[in-house]
Amino acid sequence: MSSKSSVTVRIAGEEHTIRASAEPEYTRQCAKAVDDRIHEIRMQAGLIEGHKAAILAALSIADELFQVRTELQQVRKEVASRATNLARRLEAELPADPGAPSPEG
């Protein structure tokens, strides 16, 4: 079981104490990413309520996550396809029985 540590972070101008099993620096990086996204939303949308900015930031982060997951799935399929094709090419070039004499002699 991993131990949890408390980290105080600032998001949208408010301090929050987060208990997490992740490394404190990682938690700070996550909090900064959320804070940055809320700031971006507020810069684009102008004066909006804090909770609305947080909701829009969450939706933006979720959208980014889903896009990256889709891209990762496509890359995995491409890698699997290339690996299969490479394996077929290698098998075609290798002799069927490694102990058998080559046709040349």
Secondary structure, 3 states (H helix, E strand, C coil): CCCCEEEEEEECCEEEEEEECCCHHHHHHHHHHHHHHHHHHHHHHCCCCHHHHHHHHHHHHHHHHHHHHHHHHHHHHHHHHHHHHHHHHHHHHCCCCCCCCCCCC
